[in-house]
Amino acid sequence: MGGTIAVERILGEGGALIREPLLRIERRFVVYEAMLRQRRFDTIMMRAQRQGRIGFHLGSEGEEAAILGVAEALADTDFLVPCYRESAALFHRGFPIESFVDQSVGNARDVNRGRQMPVHFSSADHRCLSVSAPIGTQIPHAVGVGYAAKMRDERIAVAVFFGDGATSSQGFHEGLTLAAALEVPVVFFCRNNRYAISLPVEEQCRAETLVDKAVGYGIPAYRVDGDDVLAVHFRACKALAEARSARRPIFIELLTYRRGAHSSSDDPTRYRSEVPPRDPIQIFRDHLYTLEAFDEEAIGRRIDAFDRDLRAMLRRAEAAPKPSIESIVEGVYAKPTRTQLRQLEAIQAAREL
Ligand SMILES: Cc1ncc(C[n+]2csc(CCOP(=O)(O)OP(=O)(O)O)c2C)c(N)n1
């Protein structure tokens, strides 16, 4: 069934356009720079993890087109419900990278006060829900946000991200069932990066394609080349606009490839050896070369400056004070409970031993 749904593409051989994109030329340069910046960000943060400076990192190498193509299509009023690989989408909405670094280090400036694992970002100011690590659990959260928007008569859309593995989760079934029955304005972006950690998508289920699953729930579905940022942006714009106006769910499978390790805790050489497909950054660069206004050198200089800035952010984050012991009981309830206060006293006493 899903195999008959054609994979949408805009970028052809040598960067030629197969069809007219919706992304304006000036914005193509902005999105390309964001893709490069994210690649540099993940490289430096992964290295910082190897150096023992942060406990964990999880990047998006190879999936920058799938993530940023959607981020560029979002309106400020839309909600972003991430999986855990979409920090680039949050940065694209203006979230300061330094806050992410503070969270990864877990210092006193960290909005989570060192209580969460690195990479578990969120920002109410940017309408971005918290990363929800149990696989697929963010999907019903997104449907709830969409349902609330519908009840309030707000013309907004909700974009929820998840991987291929999440389509086998309970949250996926609950979320898609409810979204279809209640007709909520949620666009489901499935990053099919071919693996759920070490398990290839072919071994995860017997559906011919992942869009078959969406069709089964009665949700219109599209397949897009997730390494073609212009195609991702095009389909995301159309789907988000339809969700906002017609108030119904739409499913988009973004076909991509996880070029890096699943996370800093993973070694992919133990379970795969294939040659990766072409890098989405190179694919987009081929197209930008066809545009006269492309100033690759200026972009390169800004990326190098970003590299220096990020290293400085890491040093500042490490030098910042750690969260106080008292912060353990703060912000959990309006007032700390007696049990919390007893526990705090016990910790303070243990520190004085
Ligand atoms: C319920 C649950 N089971 C297992 C895990 C461990 N786990 C973390 S990521 C992951 C793979 C998810 O793969 P996928 O949904 O394809 O997303 P990707 O990491 O490829 O982006 C697993 C099994 C988890 N976080 N939650």
The ligand as an SDF file (V2000), in Angstrom:
LIG
                    3D

 26 27  0  0  0  0  0  0  0  0999 V2000
    9.8890    2.6430   26.2090 C   0  0  0  0  0  0  0  0  0  0  0  0
   11.3470    2.6980   25.8980 C   0  0  0  0  0  0  0  0  0  0  0  0
   12.0010    1.5850   25.5380 N   0  0  0  0  0  0  0  0  0  0  0  0
   13.3180    1.6200   25.2500 C   0  0  0  0  0  0  0  0  0  0  0  0
   14.0120    2.8020   25.3240 C   0  0  0  0  0  0  0  0  0  0  0  0
   15.4870    2.8510   24.9830 C   0  0  0  0  0  0  0  0  0  0  0  0
   15.6560    3.5500   23.6960 N   0  0  0  0  0  0  0  0  0  0  0  0
   16.0810    4.8180   23.6610 C   0  0  0  0  0  0  0  0  0  0  0  0
   16.1640    5.3910   22.1020 S   0  0  0  0  0  0  0  0  0  0  0  0
   15.6270    3.9370   21.4530 C   0  0  0  0  0  0  0  0  0  0  0  0
   15.4790    3.7510   19.9590 C   0  0  0  0  0  0  0  0  0  0  0  0
   14.4350    4.6120   19.3530 C   0  0  0  0  0  0  0  0  0  0  0  0
   14.5190    4.5200   17.9720 O   0  0  0  0  0  0  0  0  0  0  0  0
   13.6620    5.4370   17.0340 P   0  0  0  0  0  0  0  0  0  0  0  0
   12.2910    5.6080   17.5690 O   0  0  0  0  0  0  0  0  0  0  0  0
   13.7980    4.8760   15.6610 O   0  0  0  0  0  0  0  0  0  0  0  0
   14.3630    6.8720   17.1260 O   0  0  0  0  0  0  0  0  0  0  0  0
   15.8590    7.3110   16.7470 P   0  0  0  0  0  0  0  0  0  0  0  0
   16.6800    7.1330   18.0020 O   0  0  0  0  0  0  0  0  0  0  0  0
   16.3310    6.4350   15.6380 O   0  0  0  0  0  0  0  0  0  0  0  0
   15.7870    8.7370   16.3810 O   0  0  0  0  0  0  0  0  0  0  0  0
   15.4020    3.0070   22.4710 C   0  0  0  0  0  0  0  0  0  0  0  0
   14.9580    1.6120   22.2340 C   0  0  0  0  0  0  0  0  0  0  0  0
   13.3000    3.9570   25.7150 C   0  0  0  0  0  0  0  0  0  0  0  0
   13.8790    5.1670   25.7760 N   0  0  0  0  0  0  0  0  0  0  0  0
   11.9810    3.8930   25.9930 N   0  0  0  0  0  0  0  0  0  0  0  0
  1  2  1  0
  2  3  1  0
  2 26  2  0
  3  4  2  0
  4  5  1  0
  5  6  1  0
  5 24  2  0
  6  7  1  0
  7  8  2  0
  7 22  1  0
  8  9  1  0
  9 10  1  0
 10 11  1  0
 10 22  2  0
 11 12  1  0
 12 13  1  0
 13 14  1  0
 14 15  2  0
 14 16  1  0
 14 17  1  0
 17 18  1  0
 18 19  2  0
 18 20  1  0
 18 21  1  0
 22 23  1  0
 24 25  1  0
 24 26  1  0
M  CHG  1   7   1
M  END
$$$$
